[in-house]
């Protein structure tokens, strides 16, 4: 029985296109991160630092202000360092992480060209009430999270590309047997019609989980190498796209994000296995799987805003689409409540299980 598992795992793992894609993906992420490190700059007390030294100096400065974010702390940073801006000639950061943070969160900096601090002013009126004040009354813990915000964003890009590579690697799971005319032979034995099918599915699940965990560990490794551990205990509300329900700390948010990515990979494996079992050609299985993977994007971006099915049904379909692999890891970017998130995970579990069971039944009973 385990021989089938090992053989299937070897077939999946031997697909060179998948490994080429993973290698290029990790090479790009690594090059981007260390290029960012080399070009990073910080200006503190009139002196400009560059590269890894600049990150270290920014971290040392931020430690002085780390803790609960208050209006007094914001004013203190402004009084000592002013607003953040860039040099027009070489785009050098003429500021540090602390005044970059207050400029981004408490002023109109993002609505200016970034080169003239004279254009920057603190929010007033409703702009202050809606954009700045919530950060000062929620017990938000401030610290250096520049790298962790970047990791959250790059992880989403990485996991989506990884999902596409997984589709390429997994679509031949059953369809290849049809194409090679070996499916009927494999199903002539009791093991081939029962446990053998489960071993093929288990091999696909194992490969997906291990690949996602390995890529995740690699991302953690290179980001810890560049940014250390400072800021992992800061409030996750300071991250770029933390909305709705999410853990309180940056570390908790990242673990939560990685868990959603892993759940998405398992769901994707189940759905791809089901499609593969219904297609006699690996190419057809690939086309259908990729189309199904991208369908939620078209729904949410194009159809949902038109309320094409009416308010109630459109919302139901949208929640289903948000539970699919392409959007499941991105759930923290929406304003979903804890209950809605649990609903999406339950939908994902049901859809993944359904894909596996349908694939099992189809492959077991199909005649070609």
C-alpha positions as CSV (number, residue, x, y, z in Angstrom):
1,X,0.0,0.0,0.0
2,X,2.7,2.5,0.9
3,X,4.5,1.6,-2.3
4,X,1.7,3.3,-4.2
5,X,2.1,6.3,-1.9
6,X,5.9,6.5,-2.5
7,X,5.5,6.0,-6.2
8,X,2.9,8.7,-6.5
9,X,4.8,11.1,-4.4
10,X,7.9,10.5,-6.6
11,X,5.8,11.2,-9.7
12,X,4.6,14.5,-8.3
13,X,8.0,15.5,-6.9
14,X,9.7,14.7,-10.2
15,X,7.9,17.3,-12.2
16,X,10.7,19.7,-13.2
17,X,8.4,22.6,-14.1
18,X,7.1,22.8,-10.6
19,X,10.6,22.9,-9.1
20,X,11.8,25.4,-11.7
21,X,8.8,27.7,-10.7
22,X,9.5,27.3,-7.0
23,X,13.2,28.1,-7.6
24,X,12.5,31.2,-9.6
25,X,9.9,32.3,-7.1
26,X,12.2,31.9,-4.1
27,X,15.1,33.5,-6.1
28,X,12.9,36.6,-6.8
29,X,11.7,36.9,-3.2
30,X,15.3,36.6,-1.9
31,X,16.7,39.1,-4.4
32,X,13.9,41.5,-3.6
33,X,14.5,41.3,0.2
34,X,18.3,41.7,0.1
35,X,18.0,44.5,-2.5
36,X,15.6,46.3,-0.2
37,X,18.1,45.8,2.7
38,X,21.0,47.2,0.6
39,X,19.0,50.3,-0.5
40,X,17.4,50.9,2.8
41,X,18.4,54.3,4.4
42,X,17.6,56.2,7.5
43,X,18.4,59.7,8.6
44,X,18.8,60.3,12.4
45,X,20.0,63.5,13.9
46,X,21.3,64.7,10.5
47,X,23.3,61.6,9.8
48,X,22.2,59.2,7.0
49,X,22.8,55.5,7.4
50,X,22.4,52.9,4.6
51,X,21.9,49.1,4.3
52,X,21.9,46.8,7.2
53,X,23.3,49.5,9.4
54,X,20.3,51.8,8.7
55,X,17.8,49.0,9.7
56,X,19.8,48.5,12.9
57,X,19.7,52.2,13.7
58,X,16.0,52.5,13.0
59,X,15.4,49.5,15.3
60,X,17.5,51.1,18.1
61,X,15.6,54.4,17.7
62,X,12.2,52.7,17.7
63,X,13.1,50.8,20.9
64,X,13.1,54.2,22.7
65,X,9.5,54.7,21.8
66,X,8.2,51.1,21.9
67,X,5.1,50.6,23.9
68,X,1.6,51.8,24.0
69,X,1.0,54.3,21.2
70,X,-0.2,57.7,22.6
71,X,-0.7,61.2,21.3
72,X,2.1,62.4,23.5
73,X,4.4,59.8,21.9
74,X,3.4,61.0,18.4
75,X,4.0,64.6,19.4
76,X,7.4,63.7,20.9
77,X,8.6,62.0,17.7
78,X,7.4,65.0,15.6
79,X,9.1,67.5,17.9
80,X,12.4,65.6,17.7
81,X,12.5,64.5,14.1
82,X,9.8,66.4,12.2
83,X,8.0,64.8,9.2
84,X,9.4,62.2,6.9
85,X,10.2,62.9,3.3
86,X,12.5,61.8,0.4
87,X,15.4,63.5,-1.3
88,X,14.4,64.6,-4.8
89,X,17.7,63.7,-6.4
90,X,18.6,60.2,-5.1
91,X,15.3,59.3,-3.4
92,X,17.1,58.9,-0.1
93,X,14.9,58.5,3.0
94,X,15.4,61.8,4.8
95,X,13.8,60.5,7.9
96,X,13.6,57.4,10.1
97,X,11.1,54.7,10.8
98,X,9.5,56.6,13.7
99,X,8.7,59.8,11.8
100,X,7.8,57.7,8.7
101,X,5.2,56.0,10.8
102,X,3.6,59.1,12.2
103,X,3.7,60.8,8.8
104,X,2.0,57.8,7.2
105,X,-0.6,57.3,9.8
106,X,-1.4,60.7,11.3
107,X,-0.8,63.1,8.4
108,X,-1.7,63.7,4.8
109,X,1.8,62.5,3.7
110,X,0.4,59.7,1.5
111,X,-1.6,62.4,-0.5
112,X,1.6,64.4,-1.2
113,X,4.5,63.7,-3.6
114,X,6.7,62.8,-0.5
115,X,9.5,65.3,-1.4
116,X,8.3,68.4,0.5
117,X,7.7,68.3,4.2
118,X,6.1,71.7,3.9
119,X,3.1,70.0,2.2
120,X,2.6,67.7,5.2
121,X,0.3,68.5,8.1
122,X,-1.5,66.5,10.8
123,X,-5.0,65.3,10.0
124,X,-7.8,67.5,11.4
125,X,-11.5,67.1,11.9
126,X,-13.1,63.9,10.5
127,X,-9.8,62.9,8.8
128,X,-8.2,62.7,12.3
129,X,-11.3,61.1,13.8
130,X,-11.4,58.3,11.2
131,X,-7.8,57.7,10.3
132,X,-5.7,58.6,13.3
133,X,-7.7,58.5,16.5
134,X,-8.5,54.7,16.4
135,X,-4.7,54.0,16.7
136,X,-4.5,56.1,20.0
137,X,-7.4,54.5,21.9
138,X,-7.0,50.8,21.4
139,X,-4.0,50.0,23.5
140,X,-1.9,49.7,20.3
141,X,1.7,48.6,21.0
142,X,4.2,50.5,18.8
143,X,7.5,49.0,17.6
144,X,9.5,48.4,14.5
145,X,7.4,46.3,12.1
146,X,8.7,47.5,8.8
147,X,9.9,44.0,7.8
148,X,6.9,42.1,9.1
149,X,4.4,44.3,7.2
150,X,6.5,43.5,4.1
151,X,6.6,39.8,4.9
152,X,2.8,39.7,5.2
153,X,2.4,41.2,1.7
154,X,5.1,39.2,0.0
155,X,3.7,36.0,1.5
156,X,0.4,36.5,-0.2
157,X,2.1,37.0,-3.5
158,X,4.2,33.9,-2.9
159,X,1.3,31.6,-1.8
160,X,-0.7,32.6,-4.9
161,X,2.1,31.7,-7.2
162,X,2.8,28.5,-5.2
163,X,-0.9,27.5,-5.6
164,X,-0.6,27.8,-9.4
165,X,2.5,25.6,-9.3
166,X,0.7,23.1,-7.2
167,X,-2.1,23.0,-9.8
168,X,0.5,22.2,-12.5
169,X,2.0,19.5,-10.3
170,X,-1.3,17.9,-9.2
171,X,-3.5,17.9,-12.2
172,X,-2.0,14.7,-13.6
173,X,-2.9,12.8,-10.4
174,X,-5.7,10.8,-12.0
175,X,-6.0,12.2,-15.5
176,X,-2.5,11.0,-16.4
177,X,-3.6,7.4,-15.7
178,X,-6.5,7.8,-18.2
179,X,-4.2,9.2,-20.8
180,X,-1.6,6.4,-20.4
181,X,-4.4,3.8,-20.4
182,X,-3.2,2.4,-17.1
183,X,-6.3,3.4,-15.1
184,X,-8.3,0.2,-15.9
185,X,-5.3,-2.0,-15.1
186,X,-4.8,-0.3,-11.7
187,X,-8.4,-0.7,-10.8
188,X,-8.5,-4.5,-11.5
189,X,-7.2,-5.2,-8.0
190,X,-9.2,-4.5,-4.8
191,X,-6.3,-2.4,-3.5
192,X,-6.2,-0.4,-6.7
193,X,-9.9,0.3,-6.4
194,X,-9.8,1.4,-2.8
195,X,-6.7,2.0,-0.7
196,X,-4.6,2.6,-3.8
197,X,-6.8,5.6,-4.6
198,X,-6.5,7.0,-1.1
199,X,-2.7,6.6,-1.2
200,X,-2.6,8.7,-4.4
201,X,-4.7,11.4,-2.7
202,X,-2.6,11.2,0.5
203,X,0.6,11.6,-1.5
204,X,-0.8,14.7,-3.2
205,X,-1.8,16.2,0.2
206,X,1.6,15.3,1.7
207,X,3.4,17.0,-1.1
208,X,1.3,20.2,-0.9
209,X,1.6,20.5,2.9
210,X,5.4,19.9,2.9
211,X,6.0,22.3,0.0
212,X,4.0,25.1,1.7
213,X,5.7,24.5,5.0
214,X,9.1,24.5,3.4
215,X,8.5,27.7,1.5
216,X,7.1,29.3,4.7
217,X,10.1,28.3,6.7
218,X,12.4,29.7,4.1
219,X,10.6,33.0,4.1
220,X,10.7,33.2,7.9
221,X,14.4,32.4,7.7
222,X,15.5,35.1,5.3
223,X,13.3,37.8,7.0
224,X,14.6,36.9,10.5
225,X,18.1,37.2,9.0
226,X,17.4,40.7,7.8
227,X,15.1,42.1,10.5
228,X,15.7,40.0,13.5
229,X,12.8,39.4,15.9
230,X,12.1,43.0,17.0
231,X,8.5,44.0,16.4
232,X,7.0,40.6,16.5
233,X,5.2,41.5,19.7
234,X,3.9,44.8,18.3
235,X,0.2,45.2,17.6
236,X,-0.9,43.6,14.4
237,X,-3.2,46.6,13.8
238,X,-0.1,48.4,12.6
239,X,0.3,46.0,9.7
240,X,-0.7,47.1,6.2
241,X,-3.9,45.1,5.7
242,X,-5.1,43.9,9.0
243,X,-8.9,44.3,9.0
244,X,-11.8,42.4,10.6
245,X,-10.7,39.5,12.8
246,X,-7.0,38.8,13.4
247,X,-4.7,38.0,16.3
248,X,-3.4,40.8,18.4
249,X,0.4,40.6,17.8
250,X,2.4,40.8,14.5
251,X,3.8,37.3,15.2
252,X,0.3,36.0,15.8
253,X,-1.0,37.6,12.6
254,X,1.8,36.1,10.5
255,X,1.2,32.6,12.0
256,X,-2.5,33.1,11.3
257,X,-1.7,34.1,7.8
258,X,0.5,31.1,7.2
259,X,-2.2,28.8,8.7
260,X,-4.7,30.2,6.2
261,X,-2.2,29.6,3.4
262,X,-1.8,26.0,4.5
263,X,-5.6,25.5,4.7
264,X,-5.8,27.0,1.2
265,X,-3.2,24.5,-0.1
266,X,-5.2,21.5,1.4
267,X,-8.4,22.8,-0.1
268,X,-6.7,23.3,-3.5
269,X,-5.4,19.8,-3.4
270,X,-8.8,18.4,-2.8
271,X,-10.4,20.4,-5.6
272,X,-7.6,19.6,-8.0
273,X,-7.8,15.9,-7.3
274,X,-11.5,16.0,-8.0
275,X,-11.0,17.8,-11.3
276,X,-8.2,15.4,-12.3
277,X,-10.4,12.4,-11.7
278,X,-13.1,13.8,-14.0
279,X,-10.7,14.7,-16.9
280,X,-9.2,12.2,-19.3
281,X,-6.4,14.6,-20.3
282,X,-3.9,16.3,-17.9
283,X,-4.1,19.4,-20.1
284,X,-7.8,19.6,-19.8
285,X,-7.6,19.1,-16.1
286,X,-5.0,22.0,-15.9
287,X,-7.2,24.3,-17.9
288,X,-10.3,23.6,-15.7
289,X,-8.3,23.8,-12.5
290,X,-6.7,27.1,-13.3
291,X,-10.0,28.5,-14.6
292,X,-11.7,27.4,-11.3
293,X,-8.8,28.9,-9.3
294,X,-9.3,32.3,-11.0
295,X,-13.1,32.3,-11.1
296,X,-13.5,33.9,-7.6
297,X,-11.3,36.8,-8.7
298,X,-13.7,37.5,-11.6
299,X,-16.7,37.1,-9.4
300,X,-15.5,39.5,-6.7
301,X,-13.9,42.1,-9.0
302,X,-16.4,42.1,-11.8
303,X,-19.8,40.5,-11.0
304,X,-20.3,41.0,-7.2
305,X,-20.2,44.8,-7.4
306,X,-23.1,44.7,-9.9
307,X,-25.3,42.7,-7.4
308,X,-26.1,40.5,-10.4
309,X,-28.1,37.9,-8.3
310,X,-29.7,40.3,-5.9
311,X,-28.3,41.4,-2.5
312,X,-28.9,38.3,-0.5
313,X,-27.7,35.7,-3.1
314,X,-24.8,37.8,-4.2
315,X,-23.5,38.0,-0.7
316,X,-23.8,34.2,-0.2
317,X,-21.9,33.5,-3.4
318,X,-19.3,36.1,-2.5
319,X,-18.7,34.4,0.9
320,X,-18.3,31.1,-0.9
321,X,-15.8,32.6,-3.4
322,X,-13.9,34.2,-0.5
323,X,-13.5,30.7,0.9
324,X,-11.7,29.4,-2.2
325,X,-7.9,29.0,-2.4
326,X,-7.2,32.2,-4.2
327,X,-8.9,34.3,-1.5
328,X,-8.7,32.2,1.7
329,X,-5.2,33.4,2.6
330,X,-6.3,36.9,2.0
331,X,-9.2,36.9,4.4
332,X,-7.5,39.3,6.9
333,X,-7.5,41.9,4.1
334,X,-11.3,41.9,4.2
335,X,-13.4,43.2,7.1
336,X,-14.6,39.7,7.9
337,X,-15.7,39.0,11.5
338,X,-14.5,36.0,13.4
339,X,-17.8,34.2,12.7
340,X,-17.5,34.9,9.0
341,X,-13.9,33.6,9.0
342,X,-15.0,30.4,10.7
343,X,-17.7,30.1,8.1
344,X,-15.2,30.4,5.3
345,X,-13.0,27.7,6.8
346,X,-16.0,25.4,7.2
347,X,-16.9,26.0,3.5
348,X,-13.3,25.4,2.5
349,X,-13.3,22.1,4.5
350,X,-16.6,21.0,3.0
351,X,-15.4,21.9,-0.6
352,X,-12.0,20.2,-0.2
353,X,-13.6,17.1,1.3
354,X,-16.2,17.0,-1.4
355,X,-13.5,17.3,-4.1
356,X,-11.6,14.4,-2.7
357,X,-14.7,12.2,-2.3
358,X,-16.0,13.0,-5.8
359,X,-12.6,12.3,-7.2
360,X,-12.4,9.0,-5.4
361,X,-15.8,7.8,-6.6
362,X,-15.2,9.0,-10.1
363,X,-11.8,7.4,-10.5
364,X,-13.0,4.2,-8.9
365,X,-16.1,3.7,-11.1
366,X,-15.1,5.4,-14.3
367,X,-14.9,3.3,-17.4
368,X,-12.9,4.4,-20.4
